[in-house]
Amino acid sequence: MAIISSAHAAETEQETHESVGAPGGEAHHEGAFPPFQTENFAPQLVWLVLIFGFLYLLMSRIALPRVGGIIENRDAKIKADLDASRDMQAKAQAAAAANDENLRLRREEAQTIGREAQQKIANETAAQRTRAESEAAEKIRAAEARIAAAKNTALGNVEQIALDAAASIVEKLTGVPADRSRLADEYRAAKN
């Protein structure tokens, strides 16, 4: 507006200078800007109203309904997308909850299997230990029986060996063979 005012003021000044310098004092309008000439105001206002009215009709009947339709379609699509995303989020949360429940059940199952395996191993170990202990006790009893038999055999032989040794000592010392039955009687009497 300020540009138009300053341009209008410059033209008015130019017209003043031209009218002063023109012969006979008449205004010279040949160099003036046509929209600012007062005789053009009425047709300009008519054209302004006609063009504004045409543009208003064009915008209100054609352009704005199309833009409004596009905005409504976009709004509907955004709402549909938001609803779909909410549905997907609800499904994802339900799937996550189901997955968490499944993981919890699998953990419990794994812990149960682990406890059962641990109990089975403990039972097998205890059974093997009991078997090993009973086998060891049986072997110990058999060994003790063999030792006792060997001891009895050895003790039975000790008497014979002692009698043989005593007879040979007596024979070496006296030069006469010893009486074995008499030596056996004396050994038995000393042993009791």
C-alpha positions in Angstrom: 0.0 0.0 0.0 2.9 2.3 0.9 4.5 1.6 -2.5 1.2 2.4 -4.3 0.9 5.6 -2.3 4.4 6.7 -3.0 4.0 5.8 -6.7 0.7 7.8 -6.7 2.4 10.7 -5.0 5.2 10.7 -7.5 2.8 10.6 -10.4 0.7 13.4 -8.9 3.8 15.5 -8.6 4.8 14.6 -12.1 1.3 15.7 -13.4 1.6 18.9 -11.4 4.9 19.7 -13.1 3.6 18.8 -16.5 0.4 20.8 -16.1 2.5 23.8 -14.9 4.9 23.4 -17.8 2.2 22.7 -20.5 1.0 25.5 -22.7 -2.4 26.8 -21.7 -2.2 25.2 -18.2 -4.0 22.0 -19.2 -3.0 18.7 -17.5 -1.2 16.3 -19.7 -2.3 12.7 -19.0 -0.2 10.8 -21.5 2.5 9.6 -19.2 0.4 8.8 -16.1 -0.2 5.2 -14.9 -3.7 4.2 -16.2 -5.0 2.5 -13.0 -4.5 5.8 -11.1 -6.3 7.9 -13.7 -9.7 8.9 -12.2 -11.6 8.3 -15.4 -10.6 4.6 -15.2 -11.9 4.0 -11.6 -15.5 3.0 -12.5 -14.6 0.3 -15.1 -11.8 -1.0 -12.9 -14.3 -1.4 -10.0 -16.7 -3.2 -12.3 -14.0 -5.6 -13.5 -12.8 -6.0 -9.9 -16.3 -7.1 -8.8 -16.7 -9.4 -11.8 -13.3 -11.1 -11.5 -13.6 -11.4 -7.7 -17.1 -12.9 -8.1 -15.9 -15.3 -10.8 -12.9 -16.4 -8.6 -15.2 -16.7 -5.6 -17.5 -19.0 -7.5 -14.7 -20.9 -9.0 -13.1 -21.5 -5.6 -16.3 -22.2 -3.7 -17.8 -24.5 -6.3 -14.8 -26.3 -7.8 -11.5 -25.9 -5.9 -12.6 -25.8 -2.3 -14.9 -28.9 -2.5 -12.1 -30.9 -4.1 -9.6 -29.7 -1.4 -12.3 -30.5 1.2 -12.8 -34.0 -0.3 -9.1 -34.6 -0.3 -8.8 -33.5 3.3 -11.8 -35.7 4.3 -10.3 -38.7 2.5 -7.0 -38.1 4.1 -8.6 -37.7 7.5 -10.6 -41.0 7.0 -7.4 -42.8 5.9 -5.5 -41.5 8.9 -8.3 -42.6 11.2 -8.4 -46.0 9.5 -4.6 -46.3 9.8 -4.8 -45.4 13.5 -7.5 -47.9 14.1 -5.5 -50.6 12.2 -2.4 -49.7 14.2 -4.3 -49.9 17.5 -5.6 -53.3 16.4 -2.1 -54.5 15.5 -0.8 -53.1 18.7 -3.5 -55.0 20.7 -2.7 -58.2 18.7 1.0 -57.7 19.3 0.4 -57.2 23.0 -1.8 -60.3 23.1 0.9 -62.3 21.2 3.6 -61.0 23.6 1.5 -62.0 26.6 0.9 -65.5 25.1 4.6 -65.7 24.3 5.4 -64.8 27.9 3.0 -67.4 29.2 4.4 -70.0 26.9 8.0 -69.1 28.1 6.9 -69.4 31.7 5.3 -72.8 31.0 8.4 -74.0 29.2 10.6 -72.8 32.1 8.5 -74.7 34.6 8.6 -77.8 32.4 12.3 -77.5 32.0 12.7 -77.1 35.8 10.5 -80.1 36.4 12.5 -82.2 33.9 15.7 -81.0 35.6 14.4 -82.0 39.0 13.2 -85.4 37.8 16.6 -86.0 36.1 18.4 -84.9 39.2 16.2 -87.2 41.4 16.7 -90.1 38.9 20.5 -89.6 39.0 20.5 -89.4 42.8 18.4 -92.7 42.9 20.7 -94.4 40.4 23.8 -93.2 42.3 22.3 -94.4 45.6 21.4 -97.8 44.1 24.9 -98.1 42.6 26.5 -97.1 45.9 24.3 -99.7 47.7 25.2 -102.4 45.2 28.9 -101.5 45.4 28.8 -101.5 49.2 27.0 -104.9 49.3 29.5 -106.3 46.7 32.4 -104.9 48.7 30.9 -106.3 52.0 30.5 -109.7 50.2 34.1 -109.6 49.0 35.3 -108.6 52.4 33.3 -111.5 54.0 34.8 -113.9 51.4 38.2 -112.5 52.0 37.8 -112.8 55.8 36.6 -116.4 55.3 39.6 -117.2 53.1 41.9 -115.5 55.7 40.3 -117.5 58.5 40.6 -120.7 56.5 44.2 -119.8 55.6 44.8 -118.9 59.3 43.3 -122.2 60.5 45.3 -124.1 57.9 48.4 -122.2 58.8 47.8 -122.8 62.5 47.2 -126.4 61.8 50.4 -126.5 59.9 52.2 -124.5 62.6 51.6 -127.3 65.1 53.1 -129.8 62.6 56.0 -127.4 61.8 56.6 -126.8 65.5 56.6 -130.5 66.2 59.0 -131.1 63.3 61.2 -128.3 64.4 61.2 -129.5 68.1 62.0 -133.1 66.9 64.9 -132.0 64.8 66.2 -129.7 67.6 66.0 -132.6 70.1 67.7 -134.9 67.6 70.5 -132.5 67.0 71.1 -131.8 70.6 70.8 -135.4 71.8 71.7 -137.3 68.7 68.8 -139.6 69.3 65.6 -139.4 67.3 62.8 -137.7 69.3 59.5 -139.3 70.1 57.0 -137.4 68.1 53.9 -138.6 69.9 55.4 -137.5 73.3 56.3 -134.1 71.8 52.7 -133.6 70.4 51.3 -134.4 73.8 53.5 -131.9 75.6 52.7 -129.2 72.9 49.0 -129.7 73.3 49.3 -129.6 77.1 51.3 -126.3 76.9 48.8 -124.8 74.4 45.8 -125.4 76.7 
